């Protein structure tokens, strides 16, 4: 299908096309593929380089194999960036100097485009004594605020929007505050949060036992396990966070348990990693491998799947050697274990092509069969690479006793016993947000299709808007094969129509055949009963999942975009939004800002309207006698007022303004450094929104957004965010928080 889909071409242009001011420019996507294949083939012996270049190039040309976005964007460009997507940072020491050393390391990692995961369980709880200085500790959440600000700062400097995962153990004395943190709609916005839940806690939950909250052997409090679990579930029910990682299961199933202990994951949860661990990702596009889609006997040629798997493993192994690394510790860790994360995308579309209903027993069995081929061939290829290039330095025969290797067939185990393994871990299933769009809008990862068709608004040079249809790849193929015949509703299920148990069945089936973990969201209806919702996590634990993320439309993050799976195209909730009319008189507040570099004060007025019993901002005016500010303040007020009048969650407005840095320098205001006048205005808006929520809401920590409000994209501002694979993805511009 190439770039006949406008969105795919935009994604390529914005994220993956190499277009330096001098040097060779990627003229089209095949040129991008040639650049990437050439760079990866450099890791091969000179006499074999041209052969592998052609194999690598062929695997990517028709989107059968999709290296992760960092590889496509950076390989062969000579840019000072890493080709690894995500990292887990080193163990954070319980000392002020050590904590800020690790904050610096995270900043350097994110500067090169890597997302980070951090275990904050090693920081003493709030109120614990700090010996030698006569003070009490502020606890891990206060330092998480520092990481959050750092992430926003790195993004403001022109880098890729950062992604972070913050983890805390279920027995940490500050776990309750951690669980409730995302109830504040303004806090830790650059974090995904996960609670590290142990087998011991799940046992206490099952027997209704008490649970000690402790740090370094000292018990601070004891709580009822079921009360703590309900608090966690209530927060996830209300706010979609925190997620849950079953940490003991992660370590028990780890191929590398003989030489590492895992206590955190990367931002989207598909790679559970040790301190300084790095995750290198790539996905086989199953949707491109099905012969005769929607016809009798449609299937994937398993020999072709095995051959593609072998090529993909070799490619990813080579990337370890050609990549830059933000920190030397990360390079040492990556090369000592040579961990890769080969996964899949387009699973839902491939099942559709073969007539299998996502979540059904037939689909579960088919998924197992395909993933078993990938696992088998990945391990065989790694053993053959070990024979050719040597096993990874920390390989040990004891690995043969781990669950992932014990269940391999005799031939594969014999190969490993003879040669060892080139890679310590081989498979995981990652979010494929923008790379799936690049490949013609195939279904993401192992997620079901979110929407088969919708209309995307595109602004024209004259300011008008036109709408263009966007279809899931399976719907596009259906029309090619079946013409005007309507697609059967019983086959074309979507994330909106599936039951949570269908999601769990697919995730559990895949997890049994994946080394690391899976990034997946269990979508739940807004009206799901709380007890039924909480049971999803318990069932997921008993089914063998390593972690779980759910999404239910809620007051803090809003509702996902509502689309009809049966409509051929729809403008429902995607049409151009009419701005709300203005009443003759509005009430508001005027704030005075004295910016040190300006001779005159700046006055910010925000007027509010009443909406469903709450007060929310409707318009803003920025005025100053300093004429230097006139043009940009006028433009700013018109744009922000338009965003306010659209409705929905507007909390991203102050966040974006606060991320603006003035190259001439910021200023100290009320004892805090503010990076620009725009950032100061952003803080005023943030304070105003927060005060409005306190004054009109039922409680001080009430979220700003009303239930049912749709979340807006932080990149384009459209009310078009959906939650898939534990990650926000925009249907308008293709923005993905994790991709």
N, C-alpha and C positions, 0 to 999 in steps of 0.2 A: 504494500500500500504506500510505502515511501512517505513523502511529505505532502500528499494531497490533502491531508488534514491540517488545517491552518494552525491548530494548537500545537501539534507535534513540531512544526517548523519553528514556531515561536519558542518552544522549549529548547530546541537545538540552538537557536540563535542566542538566546539569553543565557543558557547555562553551560553548553558544551562546545560551541564553536570556538575555535582558536583564531583570533583576529588581532594579531599584534600590530602596532603602528609601523613596524618594519619587520620584514621576514615573510615567511610563507603563511598564507591565510588559508583556513579550511573553506574551500569554495562550496562544498556540499557535504552531506553526511558521509558518503563514501570516502571523501578526503579525510574526515575525522576518523573513520575506521582505519584507514591506511596509517594515519599518524599514530594511533594507539597500538595497532598491531606491530608496527615497526619498533616502537619503544619497548614493548614487552618481549619481542624476539631478540633484543640486544642481550638478554640474559642467557641465550643459547650459545653453544659452541659455534665458532665461525662457520664451519663446514655445514652445519645443520640450520643455520639462521634463516636462509631464504625459504626452506621447506616449511619451517614452523611459522614464519611470517604469513605465508599463504593460508595455512590451516587456521591461524588466529583470525586473519582478516575474513575468511569465508564464514567463520562461525558467527561473526558480528554483523555482516553485511545485510542479512535479512532479519535481523533482530532475534535470531535463535538463541544467542547468548548475549546477555547484557552485563558487562562489568559494572560495578557500582559507579555512581556519578562522579566521585572523586577521580577514578581511573580515567573515565572518558574525558573529563575536563582537563586533567593535568598531565597525563602521560604524553611524553614527547614534546612538551612545551618549554622545558628548561625553567619553568617557574619554580619559585621557592615554596612549594606546597607539598603536602603529604598526599599519597594516593590511598591512604587508609581512611575510612569513614569515621570511625569512632574509637575511643580509648577509655579505659578505666585508669584513673590516676593512682598514684602511690598511696600507701597507708598514711593517713593524716595523723601526725603526732599530736599528743595532748599538751602542746605548748604554744604560746602566742607566736614566737618566732617561726616554729615549724609549720604552724597553720598558714601563715602568710607566705612562707616559701612555697608551699603547695598551691596556694592561690596563684602565685606567679607562674608556676609550671602549667596550671590549667589555662592561664591567659595565653601563654606561648603556644600551647597546643591548639587552642581555638583560633589563634591568629593565622595558623596554617590551614584552617578549614576543618579541623577535627572536632567532633562533639566529645563530651567527656561524661563519665560516670564517677561518682564519688561516694564512698561509704563514710558517713559522718558519725558512725557508732563509736569511734575511738575518742571522741571529744567528751570530756566530763559534763555532767548535766548542769542545768541552770541551778544556781544557788550552792553548788559544791564549793568548798573552800579552796582557794589558790594559795598554797603554802609559800611563805616568804614575802608576800606583798600585802597581806592583810586584806584581801578582797575575796568576793565571791565570783564564781564563774558565771558567764552569761549563757552558756549552753550551746549546743550545735546549731540551733536555728538562727541565732544571731550571726554566726559565721556563714551560714547559708545565704543570708541577706547580702554578705560581701561578695560571694560567688555570683549571686544574681546581678548585682550592680556591675561586676566585672564583665559578665557576659553581654550586658546591654552596652557597655562602653566599647568592647571589641567590635560589636556590630556597628556602632556609630562611626567607627573609624573606617568603614567601607568594607569590612569583611563579611563573609557569609553569616547569616543569622545563626547564632550559636544554639546548640541543643545540649542540655545537661540532664543527667539522672541523679537525683539525690536519694540515698538509701539510709535506712536506720533499722536496727534490729528490734524485734517485737518486745524484747525485755529491757530496752534502754529506758531509764527513768523519765526521759523527755518524750517518750513515744506518743503520749496523748496530744501534746502540743504539735508534734510532727503530723499526726493524723489530721488535726483540725486546721493546719496551716493554710490549705487552699480554700477554706471558707472565706478568707479575706481575698476578695477578687482582685486586689492590687498587689498581693504579695507572691514572691517566688514565681513570677510569670515566665521566667526563662528555664524553669525546672520541670521535668517530670518527676514524680515522687513514687517510690516503692518501699513497702515495708518488707523486711527480711523475716519471713515466718519460718520457724523451726518445726521439726517433727515433734519435739517435746511440747511445743505450744499446741499443736493440733491434737496431741494426746490429752492435754489438760482441757482443751475445749470439748472434746468428746466425753470426758468424765465429769465435766462441770467442776473442775478443780480451781484452786487459787493459783495466781501466777505472780512470781516475784519480779519487780522492776529493779535492776541492779547495774552497777558499774564497777568493774575491776574487783569483783567478789563482794562488794558491799551492797546489801539490800536496802534500798531507799524506801520502798513501799511495796505492799502486796495488794493485788487487785483480783477480782474474779475474772477468769479467762473469758467467759462468755460476755461479760460486760465490755471488756476491751475489744473483743471481736465485733460486738454490735456497734461500738463506736467507729471502728474501722469501716464496717459495712455501711453505716449511716453516712459517713463522709463520702464514700465512693458512690453511694446511691444519689446523694445530693450534688456532688461536685465532680464526679468521674475520676477522682483521685483520693488517696494513693492507690496504685496498683499493688499487687502481691507477688513476691518471689518466694517460692518454697526452697529456701537456701540449702537445707540439708540434702534434698533430692538433687539439687544442682551439683553439689560436691560429690555425692555418692556415685553419680553417673558420669563424672568427668573423666575423660581419657587420661588426663594429666594429673590425676589426684596424687600420684606418687611424688610430684615435685611442685605442687602449688595448692593454695587454698583460695577459693573465690568468695568475695563478699560484696560484689556490686556487679551491675550490668551496664552496658552502653545505653545511650538515651532512649532507645526504642525497645530494649529488652530482648533482642534476638541473640546477643552475644554476652554470656556470663563470663567475666574475665578476671584474672588475678591482678594484683597491683602492677601498673604500667603495661597491662595487656592491651593489645591492639587488635581490631577486627577488620579484616579485609574481605570484601563482599563481592558476590556476583550471582546472577540468577539465570537459570535456564528457562526460556520462554516456552512453556508447554503448549500454549495456544498455537504457536507456529509449527508444531511438529505433528499435528493430527492430519492424517490422510483422509480425504473424502468427508469433510465436516458436514454434519447433519444428514448423512446418508447411511443406509444400512451397512453395518460392519465398519463404521468409522473407528479408527484406533491410531495410537502412536506406534510407529515402528520402533520396537525396543532396541534393535541393533543400532539404529541411528541415534537413539537417546543415549545408549552406552558410549558410542563414539564421541558424541558431543560432550558428555560428562568428562571423558578422558582429556579432551582438548581444554575444557574449562579449568580442570584441576591444574594442568600444566601452566596455563596462563596465570592463574592466581598465584601459584608458587613462584613464578618468575617475578611477579609484581613485588614480592617481598624484597627481592634483591635490587630492583631499580628505584624503589620509592625513597623519598626523603622521610625523615622522622623529626618531629618537633623537639624531642628530648633523646639524649643518648640512652637513657634507661629503657625507653620504648623500643629503640632499635635493638638493643641487647635482648630484650624479652621476645620480640618478634622473631629474631633470627635463631634464638635458642630453641624455640618450639615450632616455628613455622606454621602457625595456626591460620587456617583459611575458613571462610564461611560460604560455601557453595549452597545456593538455594534455588527456589523456583519462583516463577511468576506466571500469570495467565492460567492458573489451575482451574478457576471457575469457568472460564471460557472453554478450556479444553474439555471439561466435563460436559458442558453444553453440547459441544460438537459431537460427543460420543453418546448423547442422549441420556446422561446421568443427572439426576436431580441433586443439586448441592445439599449435603446433609443426610441424604438417604443412605441406606446400607450399601447399595450398589456404588454410590459415589465414594463412600469410605473405603470400600474394597479396591476400587480402581485407583484411588489416591495412594493406598498402601503399595499397590503393585508398581506404580511409576516411581515412587520414592525409594522402593527397595532396589530397583535397577540403578538409580543414581547412587545410593549408598554403596552397593556392591562395587560398582565400577570406580567410584571415587577412591575406595580403599585399595582396590587392585592397582589403580594408576599410581597412587602414592607409594605402594610397595615397589612397583617397577621404577619409579623415579628414585627411590632410595637405592636400588641396585645400580642405577645409572649415575646418580649425583651424590649419593650418600644420605643416610637417615638424618633426621634432625638431631642436633647435639644432645638433647636430653632424653632421647629415646631409651626406653628400658623394657625388657621382656615382660615385666610385670603388667604392662599395659594389656597384654593378652587376657588378663583376668577381669578387665573392666566390662560393664554391661554392653557397651556399643560394639566391642570386638568379640565378645562371647557368642553373640547371636549371628555372626557372619558365617557364611557357608564354608565348608572344609577347604575348598580350593583357595579361597581368599585368605583364610587363616594360614594356610601352608605358605603362600607367597609372603605374608608378613613375617612368619616365623623364620623364613630363609633370609629375607632382605631387610627387615625392619620397615619403618614408615618414614616418609619424607616430611609428613605433616602431622603435628600432634592432635589437632582436631580438624575436621574436614567440612562438616555441613551445618548450616543454620538457615532459617528462613527470615529474611529481612524485609523491611518496608521497601517497596519499589516505586514509590510515588511518581516522581517525574520521569524515571526511566520507563515506566509502564506507559505513560503518556507519549513519550518519544516513540515507543514501539507501536503506535497506532491506537492507544487507549485500551490496551488489554487489561483484564482484571488484575488487581494488585496482589502480589504474593499468593497466599492461599485464601485470601478474603473472597466472599461472594461478591457478585457485581453490586455496586451501590445503586447505580441508575443506568438503565440501558440507553436512554436518550434524554437529552435536554437541550435547551437553546442557550447559547452563550452570547452575552452582549459584548460588542466591540465598538468602542468609540471611534468616530471618523474624524478626519482633520477639521471638518467644519463644525465639530461639536455635537453632531447628531450621533445616534446610535443605530447600529444594524445588528440583527440577530443571525447567528449561524448555527446550524445543527451540530451537535457533538454526540457521537454514538459510541457505545461500547463496541469493541472489536467483534464480539460475537454477533451483535445485532447487525453490524456492517456485513459480515459474512452471510448471515441468514438472508439478507436482502439479495445478495449476489446469487445464492443458491436457490432460494425459494420465491424470489420476486415479491409480489404483493400478498402472498399468503401470510395471514396473521400468525405470529409466533405463539406456540401453546403456553398458556399462563402457568400450567402445572410444571413445565420445564424451566421457564424463564423466571425463577424465583430471585429475590434480591435480598439485600441486607435488611430491608424494611419488612419483608414478609416472613422471614425465617424465625423460628423459635430459638431461644438461647441454647437449648439442648442440641440443635443442629450445628451451631457454631462449635460447641464443645466437642461433639463427636468428630468433627473434622480436625480440630486442633490436636486432640488426643491421638488420633490416628497418625498424624504427621509427626508428633513429638516422639513416638516410639521408634521412628526411623531417622531422627535428626540428632547429631552429636550435641550441639549446643542448645539453643532455644528457638522460639518462634515469636515474631512480632505479629500479634493479631488482636483485634478488638471484637469482643462479644457485644454486638448491638442489642439493646433491650428497649422495649416499648416504654413510653413515658409512664403509662399506667400500670406497669408491672408491680405486683405487691412486694413489699419490702422483704418478707420472709422468703418468697420465691427467688428474689434477687440474691439474697445472701446465700441461698443454697447453691447458686452457680459456682461459687468459690470452693465450697466444700466438695461438690461433685467433681470439679476440676482437679482438686487435690487427689481424690480417690481414683480418678481416671489416669493419673500419671503426668499431668501437666506440670511444667517447671515454674510457670508463672501465669498470671491472668490479668487482663485489662478489660474492663467493661465500659460501655458508654450508654448512658440513659439521658435523654434531654432533661436539662436541669436549669436552675436559676442562675448559676454562676457562669457556665459556659454557653448557655442557650441551647436551642434545638438545632439538630442537624437540618440541612436543607431538605425540604419535603419535595419529593419527586414521584411521579406516577410511573411505575414500571410497565404499565400497559399502554401508556400514551406513546405514540410514535415520536412526538416532540411536544414539549410543553414549555410554557412561559411562567408556569406557576412558581412564584417566589424567585424567578430569575428575571422577570421583566423589569424594565426601567422603573425605578421607584419614584412615585410622585411625592414631592416634598410637602410636608404638612403645612396647612395654612397658618398664618400668624394672627393671633388675636389682636384687638386694638391696643390692649394694655397688658404688659407682662411684669412680673415681679422678679427681681434678681439682686445680685450683689456686685459691688465695684471694689476691686482690689488695687492698691497702690504698690507699684514696684519701683524701687530706686536702684537703677543699674549704674554701677560706679563709673562706667565709661561714657555715660550720657549725662548732659547738663540738665536734662529735664526728666521728671518722673514719667513712667509708663503706667497707664490706667487700664485695667482689664475688667470689663463688665460682662457677667454671664447671667442671662435671663433664663428662667425656668418655666415649665408648664407642668400641670398636674396630669398624670397618665396612670390610669388604673389604681388611683389612690396614692401614687408615689410622685415625688417631684423629680424631674429629670431635665438636664440642660437642653435648651431649644436654640439659643443663638449666643454669639460672643462678639464683643467689640473691643478693639485694642486701640487706644488713643495716646498720643504724645505730642508735645509742642516741637519735638525734634523732627524736622521735615525729612531727615535722612531715613527715618523709619516708615514714612508714609506709604510708599508703594507696597512694600512687603507686608506691612501690618494690614492694609486693606485687602490684599489677596488672601492673607491668612484668615482673616475674619470671615470672608465670604466662603472659603473652602470648609473651614471647621463648622460654621453655621449650617452648611448644607449637609455635612455628615451628621450633626446633631438632629437635624430635622428628618433624616431618613429613619431614625429610630434604631432599635436593636442595641447591642452592646457597644458602647463608645469608649470603653476603657483603654482601647489601643491608642486613642488620640494623645492623651498625655504621655503614654509610654514612648511613642514615636518622637514627640517634641523633646522629651527629657534625654533622648539619645543623640541630640544634635550638639556637636562640639564646634565652638568658634575657633578657627585657626589662629586668631589673634590672642586667644586666651580667655578663660572664664573669669569668675570673681567669687570672692567669699561673701556669703550672705547668711547672716544669723548663725555664724560658726560652721557653715557647711560650704563646700566648694560646689559651685554651679557652673557647668561647662559653657553656657551660652545664655543670651537673653531669651532665646526660644525655649531653652530648657527651663528657665525660670517661669515662663508663661505656662509651660506644661505642668510644673508643680502647682501653680495656682489652679489650673483646671482639675488636676487630680485631687487637690484639697477640697475644692468646691463639690465635686462629685461625691467624695467620701462624706462630707458634712451633710449633703442632701440625703444620703442614705441613712445616716444616723438620726437625722431629725424626723424623717417621715417613716422609716422602716420599723418593723416590730421589735428589732433588737439592734444593738450596736454593731454587730458583725454581719448584718444583713447584706447580701450581695446587691450590687447596683442594678444589674440587668433583671428585667421582669421575666417570669417563666414564659417560655415560648418565643422569646426574642432570639433572633438568629445570630450566631457569631459572625463577626466581620473578619475578612482576611487582613492581616497586618501589612501585606504588600500592596494590594490593590484597593482595599476597603470594601469590596463587595460582600454582601451577605450570602456567601456561597461556600463556607467551610463545611467539610464533612470530616468525620473521625473514622479512619481506617488504619489498621495495623498499629494501633496505639499512637497515631500521629495525625495532626491536622493537615488537610489537603484542600486546596482551593479549586473549585470547578471552573472558576472564571479565568484565572491567570496561570494556573498550574503550580502555584507556590506550594511547597511542602516543607513543614518544619523539620522533618527528619531526612529529606532526600536532597 
